[in-house]
Structure formats: C-alpha cells, structure tokens
C-alpha cells in the first residue's frame, strides 16, 4: 500500500511530514532549552532533510521557540510555511491560560509575526476551549473568535485559519462561519477519539494535523507504542522502529493527514522523517487496528 508524499495546507502543497517545534522549549514547554545550540541544529537539519512546514506558537516558552526558529532559519528558505497557534497564554509560573478575546487573538498573531520576523503566516490555528480556569472570565463565542481571525486573514497577516482541539460538531459550526485550512487534534495509533473529525476533514478537503502523533508523555509516549505487540511485529517485519510504524500508520490512515512530530534530537528527527519511506500493506494495517488504546492525553496537558 503506497501513500502520497504531499498534501494540501490551505493554498500550499507541502510534504506530509513537517516539524512540530514545541519540544524545543524547556521542560513543560516553559523557558529556554538546556542547549539552545542543539535546538537550532535540529531546526537546520529539518530544513536540510526537506521539511517545508513548521508548527509553532508564541506561547511555547513563551517567545522562546519562535526566537529559536528565527535565529536558526532566517532569512527563511523559499517555500517554508510557518504555522502558529493563538488562543492561549502562559502566566509567570508556566500555567496555561485562555487568551481568546478579540484583542488577545490579534495580539497573539502580531507577536508571532514580530518574533518570527515575517509579515504573514501560512496558517494560524485557533486553540479552542470548552471551559476556562476559575477567575479567567467567560468563554468567548466561537463566532466572535473566528470573526477576528477572518479580519486578520483579510489584512494579510495570516493566509489561512485552522482550529485546534475541536470536536466534530464544533468543526462543523466553524465551517459555517469561516473557511478552514486545517484542524489540529490529539490523534495517534494509540488514541483515536478524533476519528470522526478526521472523517469530516477528509469529506471537506481539509488538512488534519495530529498533535501528540507519538503519544503524550502523560500516556506513555513512544515507549508505550514500542511496547505494543502489534507494533513490535510490524516493526520487525519491515526492519524499522516502532515510532516509524506509528507515523507511517498515520500517513496510510488518510491522505489528508499532515504530521508534525516534534523532538529536540537530530537523531529522532531523522528517524521520524524516515517514516515517509515505510510502506505498510493491508495485513499491517489490519494488525495495527488492534493496538491498545489509551486515555485522552489532553486530560493531563494542554497542547
């Protein structure tokens, strides 16, 4: 079973494996990494290996990851698409808080543009929340949030709009209010609750971008995948790693899936990108349907 090597992200055609930059920040996605030079080396190696889209956010760090991207890659190579996310912020202790008022969404985009040193972003995902911490204020209506995003798109500051952490009904509602280029949800070989959202994206020709594509550290991460007997068997058959099997499974699952596996290691980066060359057959895919499923990783951590 072969799979396409490129997919659509808004108006752009990109390679199906990009790079998620979240892990380049310090522990808990807060503060600087222990070795900023190593983080910049990962980014440069990603570009050398053909990565043409990077996922980031101003609130990764905060500021830290965007600054690393600019230091490592500017002036940016032609064809590199940078995608960011707004709708959240961090307090001084690193807690995740909502930032969904129109002025906060606009400020989030502006700060992304400034720290990255770009005039426009290929896409910006709106991080949705169905509840807010005590004292953080009321939820902002989806129409109001998407209206602000559409204003920013018309102004040329973002090329396309996406949503993140959205149930199918919410994506359907969002599609009535704005054109969407992508949806980012937790999804992996061990966590498939968003299958109905993936199906909707496929129906509407929208990119589906799993975060935690190798699982979250809170649910075992790559180690849990590597311990699954079905994954072990398929990995041994093809002479590849368990992580490569898990990423290849996503690529084979649906052609609308774009991957943004993250790492702070050049070795792991090269391994992840190698998943594009793994060809799974029907027998493999059937076997991998029986991989053990785990709890929703977002119950333990924000994205």
Protein Blocks (a to p, Z undefined) as FASTA:
>chain_A
ZZdfbdcehjbccdfbdcdfklmmcehiiajdfblmlmmmmmmmmmmnopabdcddfkgo
ghmlmmmmmmmmmccdehiacdddehiacdfkopacddfbfklmmmmmmmmmmmnopabd
fbdcddddfbdcehiapaddfklmmmmmmmmmmnopafbdcdehiafklmmmmmmmoccf
bdcddddfklcklmmmmmmmmmnopacddehklopfknopjmlmmmpmklmmmmmmnopa
fklmmmmmmmmmpmkbccdddcfbfklmmmmmmmmmpccdfklmmmmmmgccdddfklmo
cZZ
